């Protein structure tokens, strides 16, 4: 199991919600995170990453949203497949062109 899947989306959402709800009770975001992280069972840096991701996805913080990142990844995968298909078509085209030339010369 990789690190990013150790916690369910529900646990992540709950942890972020706790930080946002109790943020005002602490002098800084980091102190709020340090207080809440052990209750969730994660390290503060992990919780900070989740909070930042939530802020980006909700438009509070600048950055690439999760949905945009997923879309880019999907488009990159599609481009890779199309390039591979184009290479196959180029090779096939060259093969058939050569076969046509060979046929003409033999007749």
C-alpha positions as CSV (number, residue, x, y, z in Angstrom):
1,X,0.0,0.0,0.0
2,X,1.5,3.4,-0.9
3,X,1.6,6.3,1.4
4,X,-1.1,8.3,-0.3
5,X,-3.7,5.5,0.1
6,X,-3.0,4.9,3.8
7,X,-5.8,7.1,4.8
8,X,-9.3,7.0,3.4
9,X,-10.8,10.0,1.7
10,X,-13.2,10.3,4.6
11,X,-10.4,10.5,7.2
12,X,-8.6,13.1,5.1
13,X,-11.8,15.2,4.8
14,X,-12.5,14.9,8.5
15,X,-8.9,15.9,9.3
16,X,-9.0,18.9,7.0
17,X,-12.4,19.9,8.4
18,X,-11.0,19.7,12.0
19,X,-8.1,22.0,11.0
20,X,-10.3,24.5,9.4
21,X,-12.8,24.5,12.3
22,X,-10.1,24.9,15.0
23,X,-7.7,27.1,13.1
24,X,-8.8,30.2,14.9
25,X,-8.0,28.6,18.3
26,X,-4.3,28.6,17.5
27,X,-1.8,31.4,16.7
28,X,-0.8,29.7,13.4
29,X,-2.0,27.1,10.9
30,X,1.0,25.0,11.7
31,X,0.2,24.8,15.4
32,X,-3.4,23.8,14.6
33,X,-2.1,21.1,12.3
34,X,0.5,19.9,14.9
35,X,-2.3,19.6,17.5
36,X,-4.7,17.7,15.2
37,X,-2.4,15.4,13.3
38,X,-1.7,13.0,16.2
39,X,-5.4,12.6,16.8
40,X,-5.8,11.5,13.1
41,X,-2.7,9.3,13.3
42,X,-0.6,11.1,10.7
43,X,2.4,13.3,10.7
44,X,1.8,17.1,10.6
45,X,3.4,17.5,7.2
46,X,0.9,15.0,5.7
47,X,-2.0,16.9,7.2
48,X,-0.5,20.2,5.9
49,X,-0.4,18.7,2.4
50,X,-4.1,17.7,2.7
51,X,-5.0,21.2,3.9
52,X,-3.1,22.9,1.1
53,X,-4.7,20.5,-1.5
54,X,-8.2,21.4,-0.1
55,X,-7.4,25.1,-0.3
56,X,-6.2,24.8,-3.9
57,X,-9.3,22.7,-4.9
58,X,-11.6,25.2,-3.2
59,X,-10.0,28.2,-4.8
60,X,-8.5,29.8,-1.6
61,X,-4.9,29.1,-2.6
62,X,-3.3,29.4,-6.1
63,X,-2.3,26.2,-7.8
64,X,-3.4,23.4,-10.1
65,X,-6.6,21.7,-8.8
66,X,-6.9,18.0,-8.4
67,X,-9.4,17.8,-11.3
68,X,-7.1,19.9,-13.6
69,X,-4.1,17.7,-12.7
70,X,-6.1,14.5,-13.4
71,X,-7.3,16.0,-16.8
72,X,-3.7,16.9,-17.7
73,X,-2.6,13.3,-16.8
74,X,-5.4,11.9,-18.9
75,X,-4.5,14.1,-21.9
76,X,-0.8,13.2,-21.6
77,X,-1.8,9.5,-21.7
78,X,-4.0,10.1,-24.7
79,X,-1.2,12.0,-26.5
80,X,1.2,9.1,-25.8
81,X,-1.3,6.6,-27.3
82,X,-1.9,8.7,-30.3
83,X,1.9,9.1,-30.9
84,X,2.3,5.3,-30.7
85,X,-0.6,4.8,-33.1
86,X,0.9,7.4,-35.5
87,X,4.2,5.5,-35.5
88,X,2.5,2.3,-36.3
89,X,0.6,3.9,-39.1
90,X,3.9,5.4,-40.5
91,X,5.6,2.0,-40.5
92,X,2.5,0.3,-42.1
93,X,2.3,3.0,-44.7
94,X,6.0,2.7,-45.6
95,X,5.6,-1.1,-45.7
96,X,2.6,-1.0,-48.1
97,X,4.2,1.7,-50.2
98,X,7.3,-0.5,-50.6
99,X,5.2,-3.5,-51.4
100,X,3.4,-1.5,-54.1
101,X,6.7,-0.4,-55.6
102,X,8.0,-4.0,-55.5
103,X,4.9,-5.3,-57.2
104,X,5.2,-2.7,-60.0
105,X,8.8,-3.5,-60.7
106,X,8.1,-7.2,-60.9
107,X,5.3,-6.8,-63.5
